Amino acid sequence: MNPTVQAALIGSITSIIVCLLGFWNQNTKRKTEEAARDARLDAKLESIGKKLDEHNRYSDKIGSIEQNLAYIRGKLESGE
């Protein structure tokens, strides 16, 4: 085989291998970044869920307070 053809084949194969390694590296990096982003989003959602639960507890308490005030108003207006 002609040495020029051999050199061209070796160069082409080397280029293909380098490209494949680069794509593999980018894919691995992208997956790592996605996993980190998903972890941050999960933490934020958990925090929002806790705040929502706390808010709902306050909402329940306010509803109870309003019922008690209505009862007291009724008692005061009826003169008891």
PDB file of N, CA, C and O in Angstrom:
ATOM      1  N   MET A   1       0.855  -1.168   0.000  1.00  0.00           N
ATOM      2  CA  MET A   1       0.000   0.000   0.000  1.00  0.00           C
ATOM      3  C   MET A   1       0.903   1.232   0.000  1.00  0.00           C
ATOM      4  O   MET A   1       1.960   1.250   0.631  1.00  0.00           O
ATOM      5  N   ASN A   2       0.477   2.218  -0.694  1.00  0.00           N
ATOM      6  CA  ASN A   2       1.215   3.462  -0.837  1.00  0.00           C
ATOM      7  C   ASN A   2       1.344   4.146   0.530  1.00  0.00           C
ATOM      8  O   ASN A   2       0.352   4.217   1.256  1.00  0.00           O
ATOM      9  N   PRO A   3       2.530   4.654   0.912  1.00  0.00           N
ATOM     10  CA  PRO A   3       2.719   5.314   2.212  1.00  0.00           C
ATOM     11  C   PRO A   3       1.819   6.538   2.384  1.00  0.00           C
ATOM     12  O   PRO A   3       1.426   6.847   3.509  1.00  0.00           O
ATOM     13  N   THR A   4       1.491   7.222   1.332  1.00  0.00           N
ATOM     14  CA  THR A   4       0.622   8.389   1.424  1.00  0.00           C
ATOM     15  C   THR A   4      -0.792   7.963   1.817  1.00  0.00           C
ATOM     16  O   THR A   4      -1.445   8.623   2.625  1.00  0.00           O
ATOM     17  N   VAL A   5      -1.251   6.869   1.247  1.00  0.00           N
ATOM     18  CA  VAL A   5      -2.579   6.345   1.564  1.00  0.00           C
ATOM     19  C   VAL A   5      -2.604   5.867   3.015  1.00  0.00           C
ATOM     20  O   VAL A   5      -3.579   6.096   3.732  1.00  0.00           O
ATOM     21  N   GLN A   6      -1.531   5.202   3.445  1.00  0.00           N
ATOM     22  CA  GLN A   6      -1.442   4.722   4.832  1.00  0.00           C
ATOM     23  C   GLN A   6      -1.495   5.912   5.807  1.00  0.00           C
ATOM     24  O   GLN A   6      -2.202   5.867   6.813  1.00  0.00           O
ATOM     25  N   ALA A   7      -0.758   6.949   5.501  1.00  0.00           N
ATOM     26  CA  ALA A   7      -0.741   8.130   6.366  1.00  0.00           C
ATOM     27  C   ALA A   7      -2.123   8.777   6.405  1.00  0.00           C
ATOM     28  O   ALA A   7      -2.568   9.226   7.462  1.00  0.00           O
ATOM     29  N   ALA A   8      -2.795   8.825   5.275  1.00  0.00           N
ATOM     30  CA  ALA A   8      -4.135   9.414   5.222  1.00  0.00           C
ATOM     31  C   ALA A   8      -5.125   8.574   6.036  1.00  0.00           C
ATOM     32  O   ALA A   8      -5.965   9.118   6.753  1.00  0.00           O
ATOM     33  N   LEU A   9      -5.021   7.266   5.922  1.00  0.00           N
ATOM     34  CA  LEU A   9      -5.905   6.384   6.696  1.00  0.00           C
ATOM     35  C   LEU A   9      -5.657   6.534   8.201  1.00  0.00           C
ATOM     36  O   LEU A   9      -6.601   6.622   8.987  1.00  0.00           O
ATOM     37  N   ILE A  10      -4.401   6.562   8.588  1.00  0.00           N
ATOM     38  CA  ILE A  10      -4.063   6.720  10.007  1.00  0.00           C
ATOM     39  C   ILE A  10      -4.577   8.065  10.514  1.00  0.00           C
ATOM     40  O   ILE A  10      -5.138   8.141  11.607  1.00  0.00           O
ATOM     41  N   GLY A  11      -4.394   9.105   9.743  1.00  0.00           N
ATOM     42  CA  GLY A  11      -4.880  10.432  10.129  1.00  0.00           C
ATOM     43  C   GLY A  11      -6.391  10.471  10.246  1.00  0.00           C
ATOM     44  O   GLY A  11      -6.933  11.068  11.177  1.00  0.00           O
ATOM     45  N   SER A  12      -7.071   9.836   9.305  1.00  0.00           N
ATOM     46  CA  SER A  12      -8.540   9.802   9.321  1.00  0.00           C
ATOM     47  C   SER A  12      -9.059   9.024  10.531  1.00  0.00           C
ATOM     48  O   SER A  12      -9.981   9.469  11.215  1.00  0.00           O
ATOM     49  N   ILE A  13      -8.472   7.881  10.785  1.00  0.00           N
ATOM     50  CA  ILE A  13      -8.890   7.057  11.933  1.00  0.00           C
ATOM     51  C   ILE A  13      -8.642   7.810  13.240  1.00  0.00           C
ATOM     52  O   ILE A  13      -9.475   7.792  14.147  1.00  0.00           O
ATOM     53  N   THR A  14      -7.491   8.468  13.324  1.00  0.00           N
ATOM     54  CA  THR A  14      -7.174   9.249  14.524  1.00  0.00           C
ATOM     55  C   THR A  14      -8.187  10.375  14.710  1.00  0.00           C
ATOM     56  O   THR A  14      -8.643  10.617  15.827  1.00  0.00           O
ATOM     57  N   SER A  15      -8.538  11.055  13.641  1.00  0.00           N
ATOM     58  CA  SER A  15      -9.526  12.139  13.723  1.00  0.00           C
ATOM     59  C   SER A  15     -10.879  11.630  14.179  1.00  0.00           C
ATOM     60  O   SER A  15     -11.540  12.264  15.002  1.00  0.00           O
ATOM     61  N   ILE A  16     -11.292  10.499  13.653  1.00  0.00           N
ATOM     62  CA  ILE A  16     -12.574   9.908  14.037  1.00  0.00           C
ATOM     63  C   ILE A  16     -12.566   9.550  15.525  1.00  0.00           C
ATOM     64  O   ILE A  16     -13.540   9.813  16.230  1.00  0.00           O
ATOM     65  N   ILE A  17     -11.478   8.956  16.001  1.00  0.00           N
ATOM     66  CA  ILE A  17     -11.376   8.575  17.415  1.00  0.00           C
ATOM     67  C   ILE A  17     -11.431   9.820  18.307  1.00  0.00           C
ATOM     68  O   ILE A  17     -12.110   9.821  19.334  1.00  0.00           O
ATOM     69  N   VAL A  18     -10.717  10.873  17.914  1.00  0.00           N
ATOM     70  CA  VAL A  18     -10.719  12.111  18.702  1.00  0.00           C
ATOM     71  C   VAL A  18     -12.122  12.718  18.743  1.00  0.00           C
ATOM     72  O   VAL A  18     -12.567  13.173  19.796  1.00  0.00           O
ATOM     73  N   CYS A  19     -12.811  12.729  17.619  1.00  0.00           N
ATOM     74  CA  CYS A  19     -14.178  13.250  17.582  1.00  0.00           C
ATOM     75  C   CYS A  19     -15.111  12.439  18.476  1.00  0.00           C
ATOM     76  O   CYS A  19     -15.913  13.006  19.218  1.00  0.00           O
ATOM     77  N   LEU A  20     -15.008  11.119  18.406  1.00  0.00           N
ATOM     78  CA  LEU A  20     -15.847  10.261  19.241  1.00  0.00           C
ATOM     79  C   LEU A  20     -15.576  10.492  20.722  1.00  0.00           C
ATOM     80  O   LEU A  20     -16.510  10.539  21.522  1.00  0.00           O
ATOM     81  N   LEU A  21     -14.317  10.636  21.092  1.00  0.00           N
ATOM     82  CA  LEU A  21     -13.971  10.911  22.488  1.00  0.00           C
ATOM     83  C   LEU A  21     -14.517  12.271  22.931  1.00  0.00           C
ATOM     84  O   LEU A  21     -14.990  12.421  24.058  1.00  0.00           O
ATOM     85  N   GLY A  22     -14.449  13.248  22.046  1.00  0.00           N
ATOM     86  CA  GLY A  22     -14.993  14.567  22.359  1.00  0.00           C
ATOM     87  C   GLY A  22     -16.495  14.522  22.569  1.00  0.00           C
ATOM     88  O   GLY A  22     -17.002  15.119  23.519  1.00  0.00           O
ATOM     89  N   PHE A  23     -17.215  13.826  21.700  1.00  0.00           N
ATOM     90  CA  PHE A  23     -18.657  13.679  21.845  1.00  0.00           C
ATOM     91  C   PHE A  23     -19.006  12.941  23.130  1.00  0.00           C
ATOM     92  O   PHE A  23     -19.947  13.321  23.828  1.00  0.00           O
ATOM     93  N   TRP A  24     -18.259  11.896  23.447  1.00  0.00           N
ATOM     94  CA  TRP A  24     -18.497  11.131  24.666  1.00  0.00           C
ATOM     95  C   TRP A  24     -18.293  12.022  25.893  1.00  0.00           C
ATOM     96  O   TRP A  24     -19.073  11.977  26.845  1.00  0.00           O
ATOM     97  N   ASN A  25     -17.228  12.834  25.854  1.00  0.00           N
ATOM     98  CA  ASN A  25     -16.929  13.731  26.974  1.00  0.00           C
ATOM     99  C   ASN A  25     -18.039  14.769  27.139  1.00  0.00           C
ATOM    100  O   ASN A  25     -18.469  15.039  28.260  1.00  0.00           O
ATOM    101  N   GLN A  26     -18.503  15.351  26.038  1.00  0.00           N
ATOM    102  CA  GLN A  26     -19.592  16.336  26.102  1.00  0.00           C
ATOM    103  C   GLN A  26     -20.865  15.713  26.657  1.00  0.00           C
ATOM    104  O   GLN A  26     -21.558  16.322  27.471  1.00  0.00           O
ATOM    105  N   ASN A  27     -21.166  14.511  26.219  1.00  0.00           N
ATOM    106  CA  ASN A  27     -22.369  13.820  26.678  1.00  0.00           C
ATOM    107  C   ASN A  27     -22.293  13.539  28.173  1.00  0.00           C
ATOM    108  O   ASN A  27     -23.275  13.721  28.893  1.00  0.00           O
ATOM    109  N   THR A  28     -21.139  13.099  28.637  1.00  0.00           N
ATOM    110  CA  THR A  28     -20.952  12.827  30.061  1.00  0.00           C
ATOM    111  C   THR A  28     -21.094  14.109  30.866  1.00  0.00           C
ATOM    112  O   THR A  28     -21.738  14.113  31.916  1.00  0.00           O
ATOM    113  N   LYS A  29     -20.509  15.184  30.395  1.00  0.00           N
ATOM    114  CA  LYS A  29     -20.588  16.479  31.079  1.00  0.00           C
ATOM    115  C   LYS A  29     -22.033  16.970  31.120  1.00  0.00           C
ATOM    116  O   LYS A  29     -22.492  17.470  32.146  1.00  0.00           O
ATOM    117  N   ARG A  30     -22.743  16.829  30.012  1.00  0.00           N
ATOM    118  CA  ARG A  30     -24.133  17.265  29.946  1.00  0.00           C
ATOM    119  C   ARG A  30     -24.987  16.475  30.937  1.00  0.00           C
ATOM    120  O   ARG A  30     -25.824  17.054  31.628  1.00  0.00           O
ATOM    121  N   LYS A  31     -24.785  15.175  31.010  1.00  0.00           N
ATOM    122  CA  LYS A  31     -25.562  14.356  31.945  1.00  0.00           C
ATOM    123  C   LYS A  31     -25.271  14.745  33.390  1.00  0.00           C
ATOM    124  O   LYS A  31     -26.177  14.772  34.223  1.00  0.00           O
ATOM    125  N   THR A  32     -24.020  15.044  33.687  1.00  0.00           N
ATOM    126  CA  THR A  32     -23.648  15.467  35.036  1.00  0.00           C
ATOM    127  C   THR A  32     -24.310  16.794  35.377  1.00  0.00           C
ATOM    128  O   THR A  32     -24.829  16.963  36.480  1.00  0.00           O
ATOM    129  N   GLU A  33     -24.297  17.733  34.442  1.00  0.00           N
ATOM    130  CA  GLU A  33     -24.933  19.029  34.668  1.00  0.00           C
ATOM    131  C   GLU A  33     -26.443  18.884  34.841  1.00  0.00           C
ATOM    132  O   GLU A  33     -27.039  19.564  35.676  1.00  0.00           O
ATOM    133  N   GLU A  34     -27.061  18.006  34.059  1.00  0.00           N
ATOM    134  CA  GLU A  34     -28.500  17.772  34.188  1.00  0.00           C
ATOM    135  C   GLU A  34     -28.838  17.172  35.543  1.00  0.00           C
ATOM    136  O   GLU A  34     -29.833  17.546  36.163  1.00  0.00           O
ATOM    137  N   ALA A  35     -28.015  16.246  36.000  1.00  0.00           N
ATOM    138  CA  ALA A  35     -28.256  15.627  37.304  1.00  0.00           C
ATOM    139  C   ALA A  35     -28.141  16.666  38.417  1.00  0.00           C
ATOM    140  O   ALA A  35     -28.938  16.664  39.356  1.00  0.00           O
ATOM    141  N   ALA A  36     -27.158  17.546  38.315  1.00  0.00           N
ATOM    142  CA  ALA A  36     -26.990  18.603  39.320  1.00  0.00           C
ATOM    143  C   ALA A  36     -28.175  19.562  39.284  1.00  0.00           C
ATOM    144  O   ALA A  36     -28.669  19.972  40.335  1.00  0.00           O
ATOM    145  N   ARG A  37     -28.633  19.922  38.094  1.00  0.00           N
ATOM    146  CA  ARG A  37     -29.785  20.810  37.955  1.00  0.00           C
ATOM    147  C   ARG A  37     -31.036  20.153  38.530  1.00  0.00           C
ATOM    148  O   ARG A  37     -31.814  20.806  39.225  1.00  0.00           O
ATOM    149  N   ASP A  38     -31.234  18.876  38.247  1.00  0.00           N
ATOM    150  CA  ASP A  38     -32.389  18.162  38.782  1.00  0.00           C
ATOM    151  C   ASP A  38     -32.347  18.108  40.306  1.00  0.00           C
ATOM    152  O   ASP A  38     -33.381  18.229  40.962  1.00  0.00           O
ATOM    153  N   ALA A  39     -31.168  17.928  40.865  1.00  0.00           N
ATOM    154  CA  ALA A  39     -31.034  17.897  42.326  1.00  0.00           C
ATOM    155  C   ALA A  39     -31.396  19.259  42.925  1.00  0.00           C
ATOM    156  O   ALA A  39     -32.062  19.326  43.959  1.00  0.00           O
ATOM    157  N   ARG A  40     -30.960  20.338  42.279  1.00  0.00           N
ATOM    158  CA  ARG A  40     -31.303  21.684  42.766  1.00  0.00           C
ATOM    159  C   ARG A  40     -32.809  21.919  42.681  1.00  0.00           C
ATOM    160  O   ARG A  40     -33.410  22.473  43.601  1.00  0.00           O
ATOM    161  N   LEU A  41     -33.413  21.497  41.577  1.00  0.00           N
ATOM    162  CA  LEU A  41     -34.860  21.666  41.422  1.00  0.00           C
ATOM    163  C   LEU A  41     -35.630  20.852  42.457  1.00  0.00           C
ATOM    164  O   LEU A  41     -36.628  21.327  43.000  1.00  0.00           O
ATOM    165  N   ASP A  42     -35.176  19.635  42.735  1.00  0.00           N
ATOM    166  CA  ASP A  42     -35.830  18.810  43.748  1.00  0.00           C
ATOM    167  C   ASP A  42     -35.760  19.478  45.115  1.00  0.00           C
ATOM    168  O   ASP A  42     -36.734  19.470  45.868  1.00  0.00           O
ATOM    169  N   ALA A  43     -34.602  20.057  45.433  1.00  0.00           N
ATOM    170  CA  ALA A  43     -34.446  20.752  46.722  1.00  0.00           C
ATOM    171  C   ALA A  43     -35.375  21.959  46.791  1.00  0.00           C
ATOM    172  O   ALA A  43     -35.986  22.208  47.830  1.00  0.00           O
ATOM    173  N   LYS A  44     -35.486  22.709  45.701  1.00  0.00           N
ATOM    174  CA  LYS A  44     -36.376  23.872  45.680  1.00  0.00           C
ATOM    175  C   LYS A  44     -37.834  23.444  45.832  1.00  0.00           C
ATOM    176  O   LYS A  44     -38.593  24.068  46.573  1.00  0.00           O
ATOM    177  N   LEU A  45     -38.222  22.381  45.132  1.00  0.00           N
ATOM    178  CA  LEU A  45     -39.599  21.906  45.231  1.00  0.00           C
ATOM    179  C   LEU A  45     -39.916  21.429  46.647  1.00  0.00           C
ATOM    180  O   LEU A  45     -41.016  21.658  47.150  1.00  0.00           O
ATOM    181  N   GLU A  46     -38.972  20.781  47.276  1.00  0.00           N
ATOM    182  CA  GLU A  46     -39.178  20.330  48.651  1.00  0.00           C
ATOM    183  C   GLU A  46     -39.355  21.532  49.583  1.00  0.00           C
ATOM    184  O   GLU A  46     -40.211  21.521  50.467  1.00  0.00           O
ATOM    185  N   SER A  47     -38.539  22.565  49.377  1.00  0.00           N
ATOM    186  CA  SER A  47     -38.645  23.777  50.185  1.00  0.00           C
ATOM    187  C   SER A  47     -39.998  24.448  49.971  1.00  0.00           C
ATOM    188  O   SER A  47     -40.638  24.876  50.931  1.00  0.00           O
ATOM    189  N   ILE A  48     -40.429  24.541  48.730  1.00  0.00           N
ATOM    190  CA  ILE A  48     -41.731  25.141  48.434  1.00  0.00           C
ATOM    191  C   ILE A  48     -42.850  24.318  49.060  1.00  0.00           C
ATOM    192  O   ILE A  48     -43.817  24.877  49.577  1.00  0.00           O
ATOM    193  N   GLY A  49     -42.726  23.002  49.017  1.00  0.00           N
ATOM    194  CA  GLY A  49     -43.734  22.133  49.630  1.00  0.00           C
ATOM    195  C   GLY A  49     -43.842  22.371  51.129  1.00  0.00           C
ATOM    196  O   GLY A  49     -44.943  22.411  51.678  1.00  0.00           O
ATOM    197  N   LYS A  50     -42.694  22.529  51.795  1.00  0.00           N
ATOM    198  CA  LYS A  50     -42.704  22.796  53.236  1.00  0.00           C
ATOM    199  C   LYS A  50     -43.360  24.137  53.537  1.00  0.00           C
ATOM    200  O   LYS A  50     -44.135  24.250  54.487  1.00  0.00           O
ATOM    201  N   LYS A  51     -43.054  25.154  52.731  1.00  0.00           N
ATOM    202  CA  LYS A  51     -43.656  26.473  52.933  1.00  0.00           C
ATOM    203  C   LYS A  51     -45.163  26.411  52.700  1.00  0.00           C
ATOM    204  O   LYS A  51     -45.932  27.050  53.418  1.00  0.00           O
ATOM    205  N   LEU A  52     -45.577  25.653  51.709  1.00  0.00           N
ATOM    206  CA  LEU A  52     -47.006  25.516  51.431  1.00  0.00           C
ATOM    207  C   LEU A  52     -47.717  24.820  52.584  1.00  0.00           C
ATOM    208  O   LEU A  52     -48.816  25.223  52.967  1.00  0.00           O
ATOM    209  N   ASP A  53     -47.104  23.786  53.137  1.00  0.00           N
ATOM    210  CA  ASP A  53     -47.699  23.106  54.286  1.00  0.00           C
ATOM    211  C   ASP A  53     -47.846  24.063  55.467  1.00  0.00           C
ATOM    212  O   ASP A  53     -48.872  24.069  56.147  1.00  0.00           O
ATOM    213  N   GLU A  54     -46.811  24.873  55.705  1.00  0.00           N
ATOM    214  CA  GLU A  54     -46.857  25.846  56.791  1.00  0.00           C
ATOM    215  C   GLU A  54     -47.973  26.865  56.547  1.00  0.00           C
ATOM    216  O   GLU A  54     -48.720  27.207  57.463  1.00  0.00           O
ATOM    217  N   HIS A  55     -48.077  27.338  55.321  1.00  0.00           N
ATOM    218  CA  HIS A  55     -49.131  28.290  54.966  1.00  0.00           C
ATOM    219  C   HIS A  55     -50.508  27.678  55.193  1.00  0.00           C
ATOM    220  O   HIS A  55     -51.403  28.338  55.721  1.00  0.00           O
ATOM    221  N   ASN A  56     -50.680  26.435  54.801  1.00  0.00           N
ATOM    222  CA  ASN A  56     -51.975  25.777  54.974  1.00  0.00           C
ATOM    223  C   ASN A  56     -52.338  25.636  56.450  1.00  0.00           C
ATOM    224  O   ASN A  56     -53.509  25.743  56.812  1.00  0.00           O
ATOM    225  N   ARG A  57     -51.348  25.397  57.297  1.00  0.00           N
ATOM    226  CA  ARG A  57     -51.623  25.311  58.734  1.00  0.00           C
ATOM    227  C   ARG A  57     -52.116  26.667  59.259  1.00  0.00           C
ATOM    228  O   ARG A  57     -53.049  26.722  60.061  1.00  0.00           O
ATOM    229  N   TYR A  58     -51.485  27.760  58.804  1.00  0.00           N
ATOM    230  CA  TYR A  58     -51.947  29.089  59.212  1.00  0.00           C
ATOM    231  C   TYR A  58     -53.357  29.350  58.712  1.00  0.00           C
ATOM    232  O   TYR A  58     -54.176  29.930  59.425  1.00  0.00           O
ATOM    233  N   SER A  59     -53.634  28.934  57.517  1.00  0.00           N
ATOM    234  CA  SER A  59     -54.968  29.117  56.945  1.00  0.00           C
ATOM    235  C   SER A  59     -56.003  28.387  57.799  1.00  0.00           C
ATOM    236  O   SER A  59     -57.077  28.929  58.061  1.00  0.00           O
ATOM    237  N   ASP A  60     -55.697  27.177  58.230  1.00  0.00           N
ATOM    238  CA  ASP A  60     -56.621  26.432  59.091  1.00  0.00           C
ATOM    239  C   ASP A  60     -56.820  27.154  60.424  1.00  0.00           C
ATOM    240  O   ASP A  60     -57.940  27.234  60.930  1.00  0.00           O
ATOM    241  N   LYS A  61     -55.736  27.677  60.987  1.00  0.00           N
ATOM    242  CA  LYS A  61     -55.826  28.378  62.266  1.00  0.00           C
ATOM    243  C   LYS A  61     -56.679  29.632  62.136  1.00  0.00           C
ATOM    244  O   LYS A  61     -57.494  29.915  63.014  1.00  0.00           O
ATOM    245  N   ILE A  62     -56.507  30.380  61.063  1.00  0.00           N
ATOM    246  CA  ILE A  62     -57.288  31.602  60.854  1.00  0.00           C
ATOM    247  C   ILE A  62     -58.768  31.263  60.701  1.00  0.00           C
ATOM    248  O   ILE A  62     -59.623  31.981  61.220  1.00  0.00           O
ATOM    249  N   GLY A  63     -59.075  30.188  60.002  1.00  0.00           N
ATOM    250  CA  GLY A  63     -60.467  29.757  59.870  1.00  0.00           C
ATOM    251  C   GLY A  63     -61.076  29.452  61.229  1.00  0.00           C
ATOM    252  O   GLY A  63     -62.226  29.803  61.493  1.00  0.00           O
ATOM    253  N   SER A  64     -60.302  28.795  62.093  1.00  0.00           N
ATOM    254  CA  SER A  64     -60.776  28.491  63.437  1.00  0.00           C
ATOM    255  C   SER A  64     -60.969  29.760  64.252  1.00  0.00           C
ATOM    256  O   SER A  64     -61.948  29.880  64.988  1.00  0.00           O
ATOM    257  N   ILE A  65     -60.051  30.704  64.131  1.00  0.00           N
ATOM    258  CA  ILE A  65     -60.159  31.980  64.848  1.00  0.00           C
ATOM    259  C   ILE A  65     -61.400  32.734  64.383  1.00  0.00           C
ATOM    260  O   ILE A  65     -62.116  33.305  65.205  1.00  0.00           O
ATOM    261  N   GLU A  66     -61.663  32.746  63.083  1.00  0.00           N
ATOM    262  CA  GLU A  66     -62.844  33.430  62.562  1.00  0.00           C
ATOM    263  C   GLU A  66     -64.126  32.800  63.109  1.00  0.00           C
ATOM    264  O   GLU A  66     -65.077  33.511  63.433  1.00  0.00           O
ATOM    265  N   GLN A  67     -64.155  31.487  63.213  1.00  0.00           N
ATOM    266  CA  GLN A  67     -65.335  30.819  63.766  1.00  0.00           C
ATOM    267  C   GLN A  67     -65.524  31.203  65.232  1.00  0.00           C
ATOM    268  O   GLN A  67     -66.645  31.456  65.673  1.00  0.00           O
ATOM    269  N   ASN A  68     -64.436  31.247  65.975  1.00  0.00           N
ATOM    270  CA  ASN A  68     -64.519  31.625  67.385  1.00  0.00           C
ATOM    271  C   ASN A  68     -64.995  33.069  67.535  1.00  0.00           C
ATOM    272  O   ASN A  68     -65.812  33.361  68.409  1.00  0.00           O
ATOM    273  N   LEU A  69     -64.497  33.971  66.695  1.00  0.00           N
ATOM    274  CA  LEU A  69     -64.936  35.363  66.753  1.00  0.00           C
ATOM    275  C   LEU A  69     -66.416  35.490  66.423  1.00  0.00           C
ATOM    276  O   LEU A  69     -67.133  36.266  67.055  1.00  0.00           O
ATOM    277  N   ALA A  70     -66.869  34.739  65.446  1.00  0.00           N
ATOM    278  CA  ALA A  70     -68.286  34.770  65.085  1.00  0.00           C
ATOM    279  C   ALA A  70     -69.133  34.275  66.256  1.00  0.00           C
ATOM    280  O   ALA A  70     -70.198  34.829  66.532  1.00  0.00           O
ATOM    281  N   TYR A  71     -68.677  33.264  66.923  1.00  0.00           N
ATOM    282  CA  TYR A  71     -69.393  32.726  68.084  1.00  0.00           C
ATOM    283  C   TYR A  71     -69.443  33.777  69.195  1.00  0.00           C
ATOM    284  O   TYR A  71     -70.495  34.005  69.793  1.00  0.00           O
ATOM    285  N   ILE A  72     -68.300  34.415  69.468  1.00  0.00           N
ATOM    286  CA  ILE A  72     -68.237  35.443  70.515  1.00  0.00           C
ATOM    287  C   ILE A  72     -69.118  36.627  70.156  1.00  0.00           C
ATOM    288  O   ILE A  72     -69.823  37.147  71.021  1.00  0.00           O
ATOM    289  N   ARG A  73     -69.098  37.066  68.903  1.00  0.00           N
ATOM    290  CA  ARG A  73     -69.968  38.172  68.462  1.00  0.00           C
ATOM    291  C   ARG A  73     -71.436  37.818  68.674  1.00  0.00           C
ATOM    292  O   ARG A  73     -72.233  38.626  69.150  1.00  0.00           O
ATOM    293  N   GLY A  74     -71.756  36.607  68.310  1.00  0.00           N
ATOM    294  CA  GLY A  74     -73.145  36.153  68.486  1.00  0.00           C
ATOM    295  C   GLY A  74     -73.560  36.192  69.951  1.00  0.00           C
ATOM    296  O   GLY A  74     -74.670  36.604  70.287  1.00  0.00           O
ATOM    297  N   LYS A  75     -72.647  35.754  70.817  1.00  0.00           N
ATOM    298  CA  LYS A  75     -72.940  35.772  72.254  1.00  0.00           C
ATOM    299  C   LYS A  75     -73.087  37.207  72.756  1.00  0.00           C
ATOM    300  O   LYS A  75     -73.982  37.509  73.545  1.00  0.00           O
ATOM    301  N   LEU A  76     -72.197  38.089  72.290  1.00  0.00           N
ATOM    302  CA  LEU A  76     -72.243  39.491  72.743  1.00  0.00           C
ATOM    303  C   LEU A  76     -73.512  40.178  72.244  1.00  0.00           C
ATOM    304  O   LEU A  76     -74.138  40.943  72.979  1.00  0.00           O
ATOM    305  N   GLU A  77     -73.888  39.907  71.003  1.00  0.00           N
ATOM    306  CA  GLU A  77     -75.081  40.550  70.444  1.00  0.00           C
ATOM    307  C   GLU A  77     -76.373  40.023  71.082  1.00  0.00           C
ATOM    308  O   GLU A  77     -77.360  40.752  71.189  1.00  0.00           O
ATOM    309  N   SER A  78     -76.360  38.781  71.495  1.00  0.00           N
ATOM    310  CA  SER A  78     -77.565  38.206  72.107  1.00  0.00           C
ATOM    311  C   SER A  78     -77.640  38.574  73.583  1.00  0.00           C
ATOM    312  O   SER A  78     -78.667  38.345  74.221  1.00  0.00           O
ATOM    313  N   GLY A  79     -76.565  39.143  74.139  1.00  0.00           N
ATOM    314  CA  GLY A  79     -76.589  39.613  75.513  1.00  0.00           C
ATOM    315  C   GLY A  79     -76.284  38.529  76.530  1.00  0.00           C
ATOM    316  O   GLY A  79     -76.545  38.722  77.717  1.00  0.00           O
ATOM    317  N   GLU A  80     -75.764  37.441  76.123  1.00  0.00           N
ATOM    318  CA  GLU A  80     -75.472  36.351  77.083  1.00  0.00           C
ATOM    319  C   GLU A  80     -74.250  36.622  77.878  1.00  0.00           C
ATOM    320  O   GLU A  80     -73.870  35.811  78.722  1.00  0.00           O
TER     321      GLU A  80
END
